[in-house]
Structure formats: C-alpha cells, structure tokens
Amino acid sequence: MSRLKGSLDANVIVRLLTKDIPDQYEQACQLITSGAEFEVSDTAMIEAIYALYEYYKTPRKLVCKAIETLLTNKNLRISTLVFQQSLKLFVKQPALSIEDCYLASLASHRNALPLWTFDKKLAKQSGGLAKEVGLA
C-alpha cells in the first residue's frame, strides 16, 4: 500500500522554510511529519525557490541550503538530482534565473543536451549545457 498522501503546493514549502505565518508553519510541519509521503512537483519547487529569492529577498546560498534540507526529507518526493544540479548552477551563475538553471539541469539529467535557446546569457553562463540557436 502506498504511503502517498497527495501533493504539496509551493506555499506549503515556503511556510515550512520561512515560518512567517506560525499557524500555517505548524500545520505544514504536522502534515509532513505524519508518516505519509507527499509529491512535490518540479513546478512547486521552482515557484518556492523563486518566492524565497525574489519576494523574501533570501540570498541564493541560503535559498540553496534551505532547499537542500527538503531534498533529504524522506517524506517528500522531489526530483532530487535535478534540483541539486539546478541549485549549484543557481549559486554559481547569479545572472541566471532558477527557471533557466532548472531547464539546463533537466536537459542534462535527461541526456537531452544541449538545451537550445535564443537566450544569449543562458547559453554563455550554463557551463556548456545550453547553446544559442543559430550559433551551432
């Protein structure tokens, strides 16, 4: 029998990491420590990282440390390898968005390189994971 109890929205992840709304933080903690497993979609992860960085103004390194704690939680099903690589790129290349870091990392993880793009910055700063269309 599956222990899967559903999926988590990005706002639950943000509450867990920021503790900014105490009641919601407590409810989120109770949920993920209930013994059940929860799917965390890639979209929810990207949205949570974006919110922490852009809305809460959390430095990239601290965002990564916070997200890394989630990646080790056995009750959360997350694309761990993709996000580990995404976070490394996110810290290493501060001009790239988490969305671009994720796309390049997913392409790498799926052996679908290069990631073709018209984004010159992404092509230049992805460490060879992305190439600009028309320059190949």
C-alpha positions as CSV (number, residue, x, y, z in Angstrom):
1,M,0.0,0.0,0.0
2,S,1.3,3.4,-1.0
3,R,2.1,5.9,1.7
4,L,1.5,8.7,-0.8
5,K,-1.0,11.2,0.7
6,G,-1.1,13.8,-2.0
7,S,1.0,16.7,-3.3
8,L,2.3,19.9,-1.8
9,D,1.8,23.4,-3.2
10,A,4.7,25.9,-3.2
11,N,3.1,27.9,-0.5
12,V,3.4,24.9,1.9
13,I,7.1,24.6,1.1
14,V,7.5,28.4,1.6
15,R,5.7,28.2,5.0
16,L,8.0,25.3,6.1
17,L,11.1,27.3,5.2
18,T,10.2,30.8,6.3
19,K,8.0,30.1,9.3
20,D,6.5,33.5,8.6
21,I,2.9,32.5,9.3
22,P,3.2,30.5,12.6
23,D,-0.2,28.7,12.3
24,Q,0.5,27.6,8.7
25,Y,4.1,26.6,9.6
26,E,2.7,24.3,12.4
27,Q,0.1,22.8,10.1
28,A,2.7,22.2,7.4
29,C,5.1,20.5,9.9
30,Q,2.3,18.3,11.1
31,L,1.5,17.3,7.6
32,I,5.0,16.3,6.5
33,T,5.8,14.5,9.8
34,S,2.6,12.5,9.7
35,G,4.4,9.5,8.2
36,A,2.9,9.8,4.8
37,E,4.7,10.8,1.6
38,F,4.0,13.8,-0.5
39,E,4.8,14.6,-4.1
40,V,6.4,17.9,-4.7
41,S,6.3,18.8,-8.3
42,D,9.1,20.5,-10.1
43,T,6.8,23.5,-10.7
44,A,6.1,23.8,-7.0
45,M,9.8,23.6,-6.2
46,I,10.7,26.3,-8.8
47,E,7.9,28.5,-7.5
48,A,9.1,28.2,-3.9
49,I,12.7,28.9,-4.8
50,Y,11.6,31.9,-6.9
51,A,9.5,33.2,-3.9
52,L,12.3,32.8,-1.4
53,Y,14.8,34.6,-3.7
54,E,12.6,37.3,-5.3
55,Y,9.9,38.0,-2.7
56,Y,11.6,37.2,0.6
57,K,15.0,38.5,-0.7
58,T,16.8,35.5,0.7
59,P,20.4,35.2,-0.6
60,R,20.9,32.5,-3.2
61,K,23.3,30.4,-0.9
62,L,20.7,30.5,1.9
63,V,17.9,29.5,-0.5
64,C,20.0,26.6,-1.6
65,K,20.7,25.5,2.0
66,A,17.0,25.6,2.8
67,I,16.0,23.7,-0.3
68,E,18.7,21.1,0.4
69,T,17.1,20.2,3.7
70,L,13.9,19.4,1.8
71,L,15.8,17.2,-0.7
72,T,16.8,14.9,2.2
73,N,13.3,14.6,3.7
74,K,12.2,11.0,3.2
75,N,8.5,12.0,3.2
76,L,8.9,14.3,0.2
77,R,9.2,13.0,-3.3
78,I,11.3,15.6,-5.2
79,S,13.4,15.4,-8.3
80,T,16.5,15.5,-6.1
81,L,19.3,15.1,-8.6
82,V,17.8,17.7,-11.0
83,F,17.4,20.2,-8.1
84,Q,20.9,19.5,-6.7
85,Q,22.4,20.4,-10.1
86,S,19.9,23.3,-10.5
87,L,20.9,24.8,-7.2
88,K,24.6,24.5,-7.9
89,L,24.2,26.4,-11.2
90,F,21.9,28.9,-9.4
91,V,24.6,29.8,-6.9
92,K,27.5,29.7,-9.4
93,Q,25.8,31.9,-12.0
94,P,23.9,34.7,-10.2
95,A,22.7,36.2,-13.5
96,L,20.6,33.1,-14.3
97,S,17.1,32.6,-13.0
98,I,16.1,29.4,-11.2
99,E,13.9,28.6,-14.2
100,D,16.9,28.7,-16.6
101,C,19.1,26.7,-14.1
102,Y,16.3,24.1,-13.9
103,L,15.9,23.8,-17.6
104,A,19.6,23.3,-18.2
105,S,19.8,20.8,-15.4
106,L,16.8,18.8,-16.6
107,A,18.2,18.7,-20.1
108,S,21.4,17.3,-18.6
109,H,19.7,14.8,-16.4
110,R,17.6,13.5,-19.3
111,N,20.6,13.3,-21.6
112,A,18.9,15.8,-23.9
113,L,21.8,18.2,-24.4
114,P,22.3,20.8,-25.5
115,L,19.4,22.9,-24.3
116,W,18.8,25.1,-27.4
117,T,17.9,28.7,-26.6
118,F,17.8,32.2,-28.0
119,D,18.9,33.4,-24.6
120,K,22.5,34.6,-25.0
121,K,23.1,34.9,-21.3
122,L,21.9,31.3,-20.7
123,A,24.0,29.9,-23.5
124,K,27.1,31.8,-22.2
125,Q,26.7,31.0,-18.5
126,S,25.3,27.5,-18.4
127,G,28.7,25.8,-18.5
128,G,28.0,24.3,-21.9
129,L,24.6,22.9,-21.1
130,A,22.9,25.4,-23.3
131,K,23.7,26.6,-26.8
132,E,22.3,29.5,-28.7
133,V,20.2,28.6,-31.7
134,G,21.9,29.7,-34.9
135,L,25.5,29.5,-33.5
136,A,26.0,25.8,-33.7
